[in-house]
Amino acid sequence: MSARTLDALTSDGGAAYAQAGRELLAKLIGELTFEDVLTPAILSDPDADLPGPDAAVLELALGDLIVSGRARRRSLGHWRVAPASLTARDAATGAARPLPDPALVVALGAPAAGADASTTAGLVAEVAATVLSDAVQLHRGRPARELLDAAPIDVEAELRGHPWIVAAKGRIGFDSGDLDHYAPEAQRTLQLDWLAVAADRIDTRALPGLTHRQVVDEQLGAQEADRLRARAAAAGHDPDTTVLLPVHPWQWRERILALHAADLASGAITHLGTAAPTYRARQSIRTLVDAGPDGELRRELKLPLSILNTSVYRGLPRARALAAPVLTEWLVGCVDRDPFLQETGLVLLGEVASASVAHTAFGTIEGVPYQHTEMLGAIWREPVAAQLHEGERALPLAALFHVDPAGESLIEHLIARSGLTVDAWVRALHEVSLPPLCHVLYRYGATFSPHGQNTLVVLRDDVPTRIVVKDFVDDATICAEPLPELLDLSPAVRAALGDGVEPAVITQWIQAGLLVCAHRYIAELLADRCGYPEAAFWAAARAALHGYQDRFEDELGPRFDLFDLDAPVFVKLCLNRVRILERGYRDGAERPIAAASGWIDNPLHAPAPAPVTT
């Protein structure tokens, strides 16, 4: 463990760790109750500021221990527990006891919820790692007001990870040294290892007019690329046909060196050492941005990391990696040709080139766990900075629900400096996000997951003006209905997307990805920090959706019924439940998908008008 990580745990009597534990325990109780994994007793809270059915005390029984905390029911029907209110007592005597560590709560509570011993142990490890990371971030965290003009990559380093998944930073496979070098919150630069790969051992793809060699040369610079090709030639590779491939240093050390030893021994793959460019990790860890001068204008790199985090191994699925350029060409082409999407300023950051190396042994195993098919490859993505106009900056949507160690939020400072009222600012946010995302769905029968990490909000004078979506290729999905816009897809696009999914399913990408995974946290934060009612937040969202529908009623009216985004309820997808009660830590040929449990009252559904009385 690094000295600065240990210092974060022990400084001020472990205050940062204690705060991190309270916050994660409150999140655990709230989110797992939302997903019907935990069933705490819900008692009235007569001491609440606003007593009533939306104020309660949640009591969680854990053997001879009871953990309780004051909570409020929020707009999507879930409970949010106040970390400072958490207490513990002996179930028999009622005597106060120390508040347990979240890992202990998992150890006691997961079996009672139905998790087996193996799953419970895995959860303990992931939760412990998450508390450690949270403690480090709380110890080093910058005040939210200091982030107003910080570089976007520095803002990302302050973010605390997935707001919904309890073990948001489990990162199974990383040790504490890796966390201090490769995690985004470490704010360290790293150099990549580079390989020379024989042409018959690697598949490459790129947009028309772009070659893999050109992409690598632009990434490295001509001089550094020539140096690596000279090393490859000295090792026996044909410099005109060999493919230069970057590898994350952790992946090289932990996976490639051993599992591709036969390729290395035969000379099909040669390790060329590191190259000059330095990189920093985005929130996903596997996506890297050039940290050098003007690096924000160079393409980003997405590299496989065979660590288990937020439910999946973070490799690069081979089929989607190789399909990335053709899917980019189709979806970006839809945006470029659509007058309304051009009007909104929507940007899809194209994944313009990719490479993948299949493993000769793992690839012969029928039903092989997916992690073994995603180990070696790369995707190059266009940088957001190249898409911005003078005076614009782009922040992840997740930054809008970031809270600093003192409890202040970034969004409250953005709104205050913008000069707008909270309501005007919120309406701007909804107007620039919901209409373009809905239009892609309604017009083209396609969507992707616009969650807080994938969606960037472009600000001018601290006001939302448009959005940018990245990583859309991973989640790109089409409707199974034979819509005219989907009938002339190229064979390559159709092969990548398959037959599509039912209309009721495809709408879940927006409902779960945007409304539940991002907007519910923004709504809560604005209510708590700015006094802006959650009902007003959702009313502004409905206004944006219905304003769009009014404009396109004549053209797309039937699609509004087909993709019923404002139905009274939608299915509640559960991200924690799939790990705890369904998949566990078992390997499988396919990546796990979200579980479903119950329904959510749709905040985009217009309430029935009040009856007219005479």
C-alpha positions in Angstrom: 0.0 0.0 0.0 1.3 3.5 -0.8 2.1 5.9 1.9 -0.5 8.4 0.7 -3.2 5.8 0.8 -2.3 4.7 4.3 -2.2 8.4 5.3 -5.8 8.8 4.0 -6.9 6.0 6.3 -5.1 7.1 9.4 -5.2 10.9 9.4 -7.4 12.7 11.8 -8.2 9.5 13.7 -9.5 7.8 10.6 -12.1 10.5 10.0 -12.2 10.1 6.2 -12.7 6.4 6.5 -15.5 6.8 9.0 -17.2 9.3 6.8 -16.8 7.0 3.8 -18.2 4.1 5.7 -21.3 6.1 6.8 -22.0 7.3 3.3 -21.6 3.9 1.7 -23.8 2.3 4.4 -26.5 4.8 3.8 -26.3 4.2 0.1 -26.3 0.4 0.6 -29.5 0.5 2.7 -31.3 2.9 0.3 -30.3 1.3 -3.0 -30.8 -2.3 -1.9 -34.2 -1.5 -0.4 -35.0 0.2 -3.8 -34.1 -3.1 -5.6 -36.1 -5.3 -3.1 -32.9 -7.0 -1.9 -33.3 -5.6 1.7 -36.5 -5.2 3.6 -35.8 -3.0 6.5 -38.6 -2.0 8.9 -40.1 1.3 7.9 -41.2 3.3 10.9 -42.7 6.7 11.2 -40.3 9.6 12.1 -42.1 12.1 14.3 -38.9 14.2 14.6 -38.6 14.8 10.8 -38.6 18.4 9.6 -41.7 17.5 7.5 -43.4 14.6 9.3 -45.6 12.4 7.1 -45.5 9.3 4.9 -42.4 10.5 3.1 -40.3 10.7 6.3 -39.3 7.5 8.1 -36.8 5.6 10.1 -35.4 2.6 8.4 -34.3 -0.3 10.7 -32.2 -3.1 9.4 -31.9 -6.2 11.6 -28.6 -8.0 11.3 -28.7 -10.8 13.8 -28.2 -9.3 17.3 -27.5 -5.9 15.7 -30.0 -3.3 14.5 -28.8 -0.5 12.2 -31.2 2.4 11.8 -31.2 5.8 10.0 -33.6 8.5 9.2 -34.8 8.5 5.6 -36.9 10.4 3.1 -38.9 8.9 0.3 -37.8 10.4 -3.0 -39.5 11.1 -6.3 -39.0 7.7 -7.9 -40.3 5.9 -4.8 -37.0 5.0 -3.2 -35.7 5.9 0.2 -32.6 8.0 0.8 -31.0 7.5 4.2 -29.1 10.4 5.9 -25.6 9.2 6.6 -25.2 11.4 9.7 -28.4 9.8 11.2 -27.1 6.2 11.2 -26.9 4.5 14.6 -26.6 0.9 15.8 -27.9 -0.8 18.9 -28.1 -4.3 20.4 -31.3 -6.0 19.3 -31.9 -7.6 22.8 -31.0 -4.7 25.1 -31.3 -1.6 23.0 -27.8 -0.5 24.2 -25.9 1.6 21.7 -23.2 -0.2 19.7 -20.6 1.1 17.3 -21.8 1.6 13.8 -20.5 -1.4 11.8 -18.3 -1.2 8.8 -20.2 -1.6 5.5 -18.3 -4.8 4.8 -19.6 -6.3 8.0 -23.1 -5.3 7.2 -22.7 -7.1 3.8 -21.3 -10.2 5.6 -24.3 -10.3 7.9 -27.0 -9.1 5.6 -26.2 -10.7 2.2 -26.9 -14.3 3.4 -30.1 -13.3 5.0 -31.1 -11.7 1.6 -30.4 -15.0 -0.2 -26.8 -14.7 -1.3 -24.5 -17.7 -1.0 -21.2 -17.7 0.9 -19.1 -17.3 -2.2 -21.1 -14.3 -3.4 -21.1 -12.8 0.1 -17.3 -13.0 0.3 -17.0 -11.4 -3.1 -19.3 -8.6 -2.1 -17.3 -8.1 1.1 -14.1 -7.6 -0.9 -15.7 -5.2 -3.4 -17.4 -3.1 -0.7 -14.1 -2.9 1.3 -12.3 -1.7 -1.8 -15.0 0.8 -2.5 -14.8 2.3 1.1 -11.0 2.5 0.8 -11.2 4.4 -2.4 -14.0 6.7 -1.1 -11.9 7.4 2.0 -8.9 8.4 -0.1 -11.1 10.7 -2.2 -12.6 12.3 0.9 -9.2 12.9 2.4 -7.8 14.5 -0.8 -11.0 15.9 -2.2 -11.2 19.5 -3.5 -14.0 21.9 -2.7 -16.7 21.8 -5.4 -16.3 25.5 -6.1 -12.6 24.9 -7.1 -13.8 22.6 -9.8 -15.8 25.3 -11.7 -12.8 26.1 -13.9 -10.8 22.9 -13.5 -9.8 20.8 -16.5 -12.4 18.1 -17.3 -10.0 15.3 -16.5 -9.4 16.8 -13.1 -13.1 17.0 -12.4 -13.4 13.4 -13.3 -10.7 12.5 -10.8 -13.0 13.9 -8.1 -16.1 11.9 -9.0 -17.0 9.0 -6.6 -18.0 6.4 -9.1 -21.3 4.8 -10.0 -24.1 6.5 -8.0 -26.4 3.4 -8.0 -24.1 0.4 -7.7 -23.1 -0.1 -4.1 -19.7 -1.6 -4.7 -18.9 1.1 -7.3 -15.1 0.7 -7.1 -14.6 -3.0 -6.3 -12.0 -3.3 -9.1 -11.2 -7.0 -8.4 -7.7 -7.7 -9.8 -6.1 -4.4 -8.7 -4.0 -4.3 -5.6 -3.5 -1.1 -3.6 -0.4 -0.2 -5.6 -2.4 -0.5 -8.8 -5.1 1.8 -7.3 -2.5 4.4 -6.6 -1.2 4.3 -10.1 -4.0 3.5 -12.5 -7.3 4.6 -10.8 -8.6 8.0 -12.0 -8.7 9.4 -8.5 -4.9 8.8 -8.3 -4.4 11.5 -10.9 -1.2 9.9 -12.1 0.1 9.7 -15.6 1.2 6.4 -17.1 2.9 5.1 -20.2 1.6 2.3 -22.3 3.4 -0.8 -23.4 3.4 -1.4 -27.2 3.4 -4.6 -29.1 4.3 -5.5 -32.7 1.7 -8.0 -33.9 2.0 -10.1 -37.1 -0.8 -9.2 -39.5 -2.2 -12.7 -39.5 -2.7 -12.6 -35.7 -4.7 -9.4 -35.5 -7.8 -7.9 -37.0 -8.1 -4.2 -37.5 -10.9 -1.9 -38.6 -11.2 1.9 -39.4 -13.6 4.4 -40.9 -13.3 4.8 -44.7 -10.4 6.9 -45.6 -8.6 6.1 -42.3 -6.0 3.4 -41.8 -4.8 1.7 -38.6 -1.3 2.9 -39.4 -2.4 6.5 -39.8 -4.2 6.4 -36.4 -1.2 5.0 -34.6 1.2 7.5 -36.2 -1.1 10.4 -35.2 -1.3 8.9 -31.7 2.5 8.4 -31.2 3.9 11.1 -33.5 5.9 10.0 -36.6 9.3 9.9 -34.8 8.1 7.6 -32.0 6.1 5.4 -34.4 9.2 5.0 -36.6 11.3 4.1 -33.6 8.8 1.3 -32.6 8.7 0.0 -36.2 12.5 -0.1 -36.3 12.4 -2.2 -33.1 9.8 -4.5 -34.7 11.9 -4.9 -37.8 15.0 -5.8 -35.6 12.8 -8.5 -34.0 12.0 -10.0 -37.5 8.7 -8.3 -38.2 7.9 -6.8 -41.6 7.6 -3.0 -40.7 5.2 -2.5 -43.6 2.6 -5.1 -42.4 3.1 -5.5 -38.7 0.5 -3.8 -36.5 1.5 -1.6 -33.6 -0.9 -2.2 -30.6 -0.9 -0.4 -27.3 -1.5 -2.3 -24.1 -2.2 -1.1 -20.6 0.8 -1.9 -18.3 -1.4 -3.7 -15.9 -2.9 -5.9 -18.6 0.5 -6.6 -20.0 1.8 -7.7 -16.6 -1.2 -9.6 -15.4 -2.7 -11.2 -18.5 -0.8 -10.8 -21.8 2.7 -11.8 -20.8 1.5 -15.2 -19.4 -1.6 -15.9 -21.5 0.0 -14.9 -24.9 3.4 -16.5 -24.1 3.1 -18.8 -27.1 2.7 -15.8 -29.4 5.6 -14.1 -27.7 7.8 -17.1 -27.9 7.1 -17.7 -31.6 7.6 -14.1 -32.5 4.1 -13.5 -33.7 3.9 -10.8 -31.0 6.9 -8.8 -29.8 7.0 -6.5 -26.8 8.5 -3.2 -27.9 8.6 -1.5 -24.6 7.0 1.8 -23.7 6.5 4.8 -25.9 6.7 8.5 -25.1 3.1 9.7 -24.8 1.7 9.7 -21.3 -2.0 9.2 -20.4 -4.5 9.7 -17.6 -7.4 7.5 -16.8 -11.0 8.5 -17.2 -13.7 7.3 -14.8 -14.0 3.9 -16.6 -10.2 3.4 -15.9 -9.8 1.6 -19.3 -10.3 4.8 -21.3 -7.2 7.0 -21.4 -6.6 10.6 -22.5 -3.3 12.0 -23.7 -1.8 14.0 -20.8 0.7 15.8 -23.0 0.5 19.3 -24.4 -2.6 19.7 -26.6 -3.3 16.1 -25.6 -7.0 16.8 -25.3 -7.1 17.2 -29.1 -5.7 13.7 -29.7 -7.9 10.6 -29.9 -8.7 8.8 -26.7 -7.7 5.2 -26.3 -9.9 2.4 -24.8 -7.9 -0.6 -23.8 -8.9 -3.9 -22.2 -8.5 -4.3 -18.4 -9.4 -7.7 -17.1 -10.6 -6.4 -13.8 -14.1 -7.0 -12.4 -15.8 -3.7 -11.7 -19.4 -2.6 -11.6 -20.6 -6.1 -12.4 -18.5 -6.9 -15.5 -14.9 -7.6 -16.6 -13.7 -4.5 -18.3 -12.3 -6.0 -21.4 -13.2 -5.1 -25.0 -15.8 -7.4 -26.5 -14.2 -8.6 -29.7 -17.3 -8.4 -32.0 -18.3 -4.9 -30.9 -14.8 -3.6 -31.0 -14.4 -4.7 -34.6 -17.8 -3.3 -35.4 -17.1 0.0 -33.8 -16.1 2.0 -36.9 -19.0 0.7 -39.0 -21.5 1.5 -36.2 -19.9 4.9 -35.8 -20.3 5.6 -39.5 -24.0 4.7 -39.4 -25.0 6.5 -36.2 -22.9 9.6 -36.8 -24.3 9.6 -40.3 -27.8 9.7 -38.9 -26.9 12.7 -36.8 -25.1 14.5 -39.6 -28.1 14.1 -42.0 -30.8 15.0 -39.6 -31.8 18.7 -39.5 -33.3 18.5 -36.0 -30.3 16.7 -34.5 -28.0 19.3 -36.2 -30.2 22.0 -34.6 -29.8 20.5 -31.2 -26.0 20.2 -31.6 -25.9 16.6 -30.5 -22.4 15.1 -30.9 -21.6 11.4 -31.0 -17.9 10.8 -30.4 -17.0 8.4 -33.0 -15.0 5.2 -32.4 -13.0 5.5 -35.6 -10.5 2.6 -35.4 -10.2 -0.6 -33.6 -8.1 -3.7 -33.3 -8.5 -7.1 -31.6 -6.4 -10.2 -31.1 -8.2 -13.5 -30.7 -6.6 -16.0 -28.2 -5.9 -19.2 -30.1 -6.7 -21.6 -27.2 -9.5 -19.8 -25.4 -11.2 -19.2 -28.7 -11.7 -22.9 -29.3 -13.6 -23.5 -26.0 -17.4 -23.6 -26.6 -19.1 -21.3 -24.1 -15.8 -19.9 -22.8 -16.3 -17.2 -20.2 -16.4 -13.8 -22.0 -13.5 -12.3 -20.0 -11.1 -14.6 -21.9 -12.2 -13.4 -25.3 -11.7 -9.6 -24.6 -8.1 -9.4 -23.4 -6.1 -7.8 -26.2 -7.2 -5.0 -28.4 -7.8 -1.3 -28.6 -10.4 1.3 -29.7 -9.5 4.9 -30.8 -12.2 7.5 -30.1 -12.5 11.1 -31.3 -11.7 13.6 -28.5 -14.5 15.9 -27.2 -12.3 19.0 -27.3 -12.2 18.9 -31.1 -16.0 19.2 -31.1 -16.3 22.2 -28.8 -16.7 25.8 -29.9 -15.1 28.8 -28.4 -16.3 29.4 -24.9 -17.7 25.9 -24.4 -16.6 23.2 -22.0 -17.9 19.7 -21.5 -18.4 17.9 -18.2 -19.7 14.4 -17.6 -23.4 14.3 -16.6 -22.1 12.6 -13.5 -20.4 15.8 -12.4 -23.8 17.3 -11.9 -24.5 15.1 -8.9 -21.0 15.3 -7.5 -20.8 16.3 -3.8 -17.5 17.4 -2.2 -16.2 16.2 1.2 -18.0 19.1 2.9 -21.4 18.3 1.3 -21.4 21.1 -1.3 -22.3 20.2 -4.9 -20.8 21.3 -8.1 -24.2 21.9 -9.7 -25.2 24.5 -7.1 -22.1 26.6 -7.9 -22.6 26.2 -11.6 -26.2 27.5 -11.3 -25.2 30.3 -9.0 -22.4 31.5 -11.4 -24.7 31.2 -14.4 -27.0 33.9 -13.2 -30.1 31.8 -14.0 -32.7 30.7 -11.6 -32.6 27.1 -10.7 -35.8 26.5 -12.7 -34.4 28.1 -15.8 -31.1 26.2 -15.6 -33.0 22.9 -15.1 -35.2 23.6 -18.1 -32.1 24.3 -20.2 -30.6 20.9 -19.1 -33.7 19.0 -20.1 -34.2 20.9 -23.3 -30.7 20.0 -24.5 -30.8 16.4 -23.4 -34.2 14.8 -23.7 -35.3 16.0 -27.2 -32.2 14.7 -29.1 -32.0 11.4 -27.3 -35.8 10.9 -27.8 -35.4 11.8 -31.5 -32.8 9.2 -32.2 -35.2 6.6 -30.6 -38.4 7.9 -32.3 -37.0 8.6 -35.7 -34.4 5.8 -36.1 -35.6 3.1 -33.7 -32.1 3.2 -32.1 -30.7 4.1 -28.8 -27.7 3.8 -26.4 -27.3 4.2 -22.7 -27.0 7.9 -21.9 -25.9 7.4 -18.3 -23.8 9.8 -16.3 -20.4 8.6 -17.5 -21.4 8.3 -21.2 -23.2 11.6 -21.5 -21.3 14.9 -21.5 -23.1 18.2 -20.9 -21.7 21.1 -22.9 -21.7 24.4 -21.0 -21.4 27.9 -22.1 -21.3 30.5 -19.4 -22.2 27.6 -17.0 -25.5 27.0 -18.8 -26.2 23.6 -20.6 -26.3 24.2 -24.4 -26.1 20.7 -25.9 -24.9 17.2 -25.1 -22.2 14.8 -26.3 -22.5 11.0 -26.1 -19.5 8.7 -26.0 -19.1 4.9 -25.6 -22.4 4.6 -27.6 -21.1 1.7 -29.6 -21.0 -0.7 -26.6 -24.8 -0.2 -25.9 -26.1 0.7 -29.3 -29.4 -1.2 -29.9 -32.2 -1.1 -32.4 -35.9 -1.9 -32.4 -37.0 -5.3 -33.6 -40.0 -3.7 -35.5 -39.4 -3.3 -39.3 -39.2 0.4 -39.3 -38.5 2.0 -42.7 -35.3 3.6 -41.3 -33.9 0.2 -40.3 -34.7 -1.7 -43.6 -31.7 -0.5 -45.5 -29.0 -1.1 -42.9 -25.8 -2.4 -44.4 -25.0 -6.1 -43.8 -22.1 -5.1 -41.5 -24.3 -2.8 -39.3 -27.1 -5.4 -39.3 -24.6 -8.1 -38.3 -23.4 -6.0 -35.4 -26.8 -5.1 -34.1 -28.6 -8.3 -34.7 -32.4 -8.5 -34.8 -33.0 -5.8 -32.2 -35.3 -5.8 -29.2 -38.9 -5.1 -28.5 -40.1 -1.5 -28.3 -40.9 -1.8 -24.6 -37.4 -3.0 -23.9 -35.5 -0.4 -26.0 -37.1 2.5 -24.1 -35.5 1.2 -21.0 -32.1 2.5 -22.2 -33.4 6.0 -21.6 -35.6 5.2 -18.6 -33.0 3.4 -16.7 -29.8 5.0 -18.1 -30.9 8.6 -17.9 -33.9 9.0 -15.5 -32.9 6.4 -12.9 -29.2 6.3 -13.2 -28.6 10.1 -13.5 -31.6 12.4 -13.2 -33.0 11.0 -9.9 -29.7 12.0 -8.2 -29.7 15.5 -9.8 -33.3 16.0 -8.7 -32.5 15.0 -5.1 -29.5 17.2 -4.9 -31.3 20.2 -6.2 -34.0 19.7 -3.7 -31.6 19.3 -0.8 -29.0 21.9 -1.7 -31.1 24.5 -3.6 -34.6 24.0 -2.3 -35.9 23.2 -5.8 -38.7 20.6 -5.5 -38.2 17.3 -7.2 -41.7 17.6 -8.6 -40.6 20.8 -10.4 -37.5 19.0 -11.8 -39.7 16.3 -13.3 -42.3 18.8 -14.5 -39.5 20.5 -16.5 -38.5 17.2 -18.0 -42.1 16.5 -19.0 -42.3 19.9 -20.6 -39.2 19.2 -22.7 -40.5 15.8 -23.8 -44.0 17.1 -24.6 -42.7 20.2 -26.4 -40.7 17.9 -28.6 -43.7 15.6 -29.2 -45.9 18.6 -30.1 -43.4 19.7 -32.7 -43.2 16.3 -34.3 -46.7 15.0 -33.8 -47.6 15.0 -37.5 -44.4 13.2 -38.5 -43.7 10.8 -35.7 -47.0 10.5 -33.7 -47.3 6.7 -34.0 -43.8 6.3 -32.8 -44.7 8.1 -29.5 -47.1 5.2 -28.8 -44.6 2.5 -30.1 -41.9 3.8 -27.8 -44.0 4.8 -24.8 -41.6 6.9 -22.9 -44.3 8.6 -20.9 -46.3 5.5 -19.9 -47.6 5.5 -16.3 -45.0 3.1 -15.2 -41.8 1.4 -16.4 -40.0 -1.7 -15.3 -37.5 -1.3 -12.5 -34.1 -2.6 -13.6 -31.8 -3.5 -10.8 -28.0 -3.3 -11.1 -27.0 -4.6 -7.6 -29.5 -7.4 -7.5 -28.0 -9.2 -10.5 -24.7 -9.7 -8.7 -26.1 -10.4 -5.2 -29.0 -12.8 -6.0 -28.7 -13.9 -9.6 -25.2 -14.1 -11.2 -23.0 -14.0 -8.2 -19.3 -14.2 -9.2 -19.8 -17.1 -11.6 -18.1 -16.8 -15.0 -20.3 -17.0 -18.1 -20.2 -16.8 -21.8 -22.2 -13.6 -21.8 -21.9 -10.4 -19.8 -24.5 -10.2 -17.1 -27.5 -8.0 -17.7 -29.6 -6.0 -15.3 -32.3 -7.9 -13.4 -35.9 -6.7 -13.2 -37.9 -6.3 -10.0 -41.2 -4.4 -9.9 -42.2 -1.1 -11.4 -41.4 2.6 -11.1 -44.0 5.3 -11.4 -42.8 7.2 -14.5 -41.9 10.8 -13.7 -42.4 11.6 -17.4 -46.0 10.6 -17.2 -48.3 13.6 -17.1 -50.5 13.4 -14.0 -54.2 13.4 -14.7 -55.8 16.8 -14.6 -57.6 17.7 -11.4 -61.4 17.4 -11.8 -63.3 20.6 -12.5 -65.7 21.5 -9.8 -68.6 23.9 -10.2 
